[in-house]
Amino acid sequence: MKKKIVFLIRDLNYGGAERQLVTLVKALDKQCFDITVLCFYPSGSLSLDKDLKDSGIPIICLDKQGRWHLFGFFWRLVQHLQRIHPDVLHGYVGIPNLLTIFLKPFFPSTRMVWGIRSSNVDPDFDDWLGRLLFQLECFLSHLADLIIVNSYAGRAYYLTNGFPANKMTVIPNGIDIELFKPDQGARIKVRKLWGICEDTILLGLVGRLDIRKDHPTFLRAAALLSEERRDVRFVCVGSGSENYARELYELADELGISNRVIWVKARADMSAIYNTLDIVVSSSYTEGFPNVIGEAMACGIPCVVTDVGDAAWIVGDIDVVVPPKNPEALKNALKRLIETIGIDGCDRTQIRQRIIDHFSVLQLVFKTEAALLCLSHESISQ
């Protein structure tokens, strides 16, 4: 008999956690699981709804009207769950996790699973409500039946904040190696579109315009590198606040590199973007499991990363790992890698193979299915 699983998430706009949910849901064994996705909010123009619908996965939008639209929203959620009567309710990040606990009295036989996608909580970034919700998560975490964390760094952090060790398991993100793969044709096409010559070394930061991605450190490292090499260009791919984007444009201008930096909004064909780059840079000062690194490596693209979250574990090469918020160290690592590639070339097959061996969708699905089925069997035996 199929197990009914409901995934609860804020929305399906194009982001790392959202893409992982879609990747997982599409790949789960439909002979074993009957899956529904519940979203708080309708998605924007660049969303993942179609991807799920094309795979025959039901999506229900709860049409939450805003932060303080609570009681009507909660009652609508309860009604949908009463109709589905899931064996497992799987929250995905923050408030969806907390809601599973508040829903327990209504669904005592449903197993409640939390999905944790970060490696820490930045008190300087979250507002008072965000900090309060995190404290509530810590306090209520022992009531979850299973807590799936996508990084070892995240597990360590949440353990120090009172999460129960016996309910936590680490399941790293899965990278779709059929979608993200080397593509010389895409490289030629996008470089032509951007006006980049083949002999120009193109370094890129891929990620939303968010202070935690630390674009300023990337731009400062770019300025330092530009003083030593004239054959480099830079690209930032991602969308975000217009005000923050303007700050970054102004910083690039102050650093004297505005003519060397291309700004590209988030787009769906990320495999083509990765293939266009010579090196992908992650300058974040906080991460859990950064999908961008895994996706770029699956395309055979080398990466230079900051030592946050599980980034160093993913790349598996300490020579390309630098401290966060250190433009000089980032510049030096980029310079070394460019010189190494120039002398010895780049073994793109080996870079891709690391993702196939350790971070494939197959492994994500196998580990998740095992955890969910084990949870269901425990429920039956109790």
C-alpha positions, 0 to 999 in steps of 0.5 A, spaced: 500 500 500 502 506 498 504 511 503 501 518 502 506 524 503 505 531 503 510 536 502 509 543 506 513 549 503 512 556 503 512 557 495 515 554 489 519 560 486 526 558 483 531 557 489 536 552 492 531 549 497 525 549 492 529 546 487 531 540 491 524 539 493 522 538 486 528 534 484 526 529 490 519 529 489 520 527 481 524 522 483 521 518 489 518 511 487 511 513 485 509 505 486 511 506 494 509 514 495 503 518 493 505 525 493 502 532 494 505 538 495 502 544 499 504 551 498 503 557 502 503 562 497 502 562 489 509 562 485 512 568 481 513 568 473 520 564 474 517 558 478 518 550 479 510 549 478 510 547 471 516 542 472 512 538 478 505 539 474 508 536 468 511 530 472 503 529 475 505 531 482 499 535 485 500 542 487 495 545 492 496 553 493 493 555 500 493 562 498 496 565 504 495 573 504 501 575 508 505 574 514 499 575 519 494 571 515 493 566 520 487 563 522 483 562 515 490 559 512 491 554 518 484 552 517 484 551 510 491 547 511 487 542 516 481 541 511 486 539 505 490 535 510 483 531 513 482 530 505 488 527 504 490 524 511 497 523 510 502 518 513 507 523 513 507 530 513 514 533 511 515 540 512 521 544 508 524 550 512 522 554 518 515 555 519 513 549 515 517 545 520 513 548 526 506 547 523 507 540 523 508 540 530 501 545 531 498 540 526 499 534 531 493 534 535 489 534 529 493 528 525 496 524 531 497 518 526 501 522 521 509 522 522 512 529 522 518 530 518 522 537 518 527 539 513 533 543 515 536 547 509 541 551 513 548 551 517 546 556 522 542 562 523 544 569 523 542 574 528 544 580 524 540 578 518 533 575 521 528 580 524 525 579 531 520 574 528 525 570 525 529 570 531 523 568 535 521 562 530 528 559 531 528 559 538 521 556 538 524 551 533 529 549 538 524 548 543 519 544 539 524 540 535 524 534 540 516 533 538 518 532 530 519 524 529 524 525 524 529 531 522 533 531 515 538 536 515 542 537 508 549 538 511 554 536 516 555 543 518 548 544 519 547 538 524 553 540 528 550 547 529 543 545 530 545 540 535 549 545 539 542 549 539 538 543 543 536 539 537 535 532 539 541 527 536 537 521 536 532 524 531 537 527 526 539 524 520 544 528 514 542 527 507 546 531 502 542 534 496 542 531 490 545 534 483 541 532 477 547 529 473 543 528 467 541 536 467 547 539 469 553 536 464 558 539 460 555 542 454 560 546 449 555 548 445 551 552 450 558 555 452 559 558 445 552 560 445 552 564 451 559 567 450 557 570 444 550 573 447 554 576 452 560 578 448 565 574 451 571 571 447 573 564 448 580 566 450 577 570 456 577 567 463 570 568 465 569 567 473 562 567 476 558 568 482 551 564 481 546 566 487 541 570 489 542 578 491 542 576 498 547 579 503 549 572 505 552 570 498 557 576 500 557 579 493 562 585 496 567 580 497 567 577 490 567 584 487 573 586 491 577 580 489 575 581 482 578 588 483 584 585 486 585 580 480 584 585 475 590 589 477 594 583 476 591 580 470 587 583 464 584 577 461 579 576 466 571 578 466 566 577 471 559 575 472 554 575 477 547 571 476 541 572 480 536 576 482 534 580 488 532 587 491 533 592 487 536 597 492 541 591 494 543 591 486 544 598 486 549 598 492 553 592 488 553 596 482 555 602 485 561 598 489 563 595 482 563 602 479 567 605 486 572 599 485 573 601 477 571 594 475 564 596 472 566 595 465 568 588 467 562 585 470 556 582 467 550 582 471 544 577 469 538 576 472 536 569 475 534 564 469 532 557 468 537 554 464 543 554 469 546 548 466 548 553 460 550 558 465 555 554 468 558 551 462 559 558 460 564 560 466 571 557 467 571 558 474 565 558 479 566 562 485 562 561 492 563 567 497 558 566 502 559 567 509 554 562 511 551 556 507 548 549 508 549 545 502 550 550 496 547 547 490 551 551 486 557 548 487 555 541 486 551 543 479 557 547 477 562 541 478 557 536 475 558 540 469 565 539 469 567 547 472 572 548 477 570 552 483 573 556 489 569 556 495 569 559 502 570 555 508 562 555 510 557 549 511 559 543 507 562 547 501 569 544 502 567 537 503 563 538 496 569 540 492 574 535 496 580 540 495 583 544 500 587 548 495 580 552 492 577 553 499 578 560 503 576 563 509 570 567 508 570 575 508 577 575 505 578 578 498 585 577 498 585 570 500 579 569 495 583 573 489 590 568 491 586 562 490 583 564 484 589 566 481 593 560 483 587 556 480 587 560 473 595 559 473 594 551 474 589 550 469 593 554 464 599 549 465 596 543 467 589 544 464 583 542 467 580 535 469 573 536 468 571 529 468 574 528 475 570 534 477 564 531 475 565 524 477 566 527 484 559 529 484 556 522 481 560 518 486 557 522 492 552 527 491 547 524 485 540 524 485 540 517 486 543 517 493 538 523 495 532 518 493 535 512 496 537 515 503 530 519 503 526 513 501 529 509 506 528 514 512 521 515 510 519 508 510 523 506 516 519 512 519 512 509 517 514 502 519 515 504 526 508 508 526 505 501 524 509 497 530 507 502 535 
